[in-house]
Amino acid sequence: MTGRMDKYNEGCFDQKIMLLYDGIHYDPLYWDSGISGLPVQTIFQSSELVAQIATVEFAEKLRAARAYTDSNNFKILCGNCSKRFKGMTHFNYAS
């Protein structure tokens, strides 16, 4: 939703992975070369930029399509009592 990119321990490791957060959970990203017989790539060299740029472009397309969960503003309908709720502020995890 925000388009924010976080990098952890940059410069400390030779390899990296990429994750996409959709507002609820993280999805690991992979690179598929499209060449038959080659496996998908899930681990990248830290200096590699092609897949990183493609990841940013992919995330921007998803953001533009509103393909994320806004947990502060989503609306739900209780299947038991038919009450309507908006956002995470209505959840009481203690009960």
Stockholm file with secondary structure:
# STOCKHOLM 1.0

chainA/1-95         MTGRMDKYNEGCFDQKIMLLYDGIHYDPLYWDSGISGLPVQTIFQSSELVAQIATVEFAEKLRAARAYTDSNNFKILCGNCSKRFKGMTHFNYAS
#=GR chainA/1-95 SS CCCCCCCCSTTSCSEECCEEECSSCEEECCBCCCCTTCCCBCCEETTCCHHHHHHHHHHHHHHHTTCSCCTTTCEEECTTTCCEEESGGGCCTTC
#=GC SS_cons        CCCCCCCCSTTSCSEECCEEECSSCEEECCBCCCCTTCCCBCCEETTCCHHHHHHHHHHHHHHHTTCSCCTTTCEEECTTTCCEEESGGGCCTTC
//
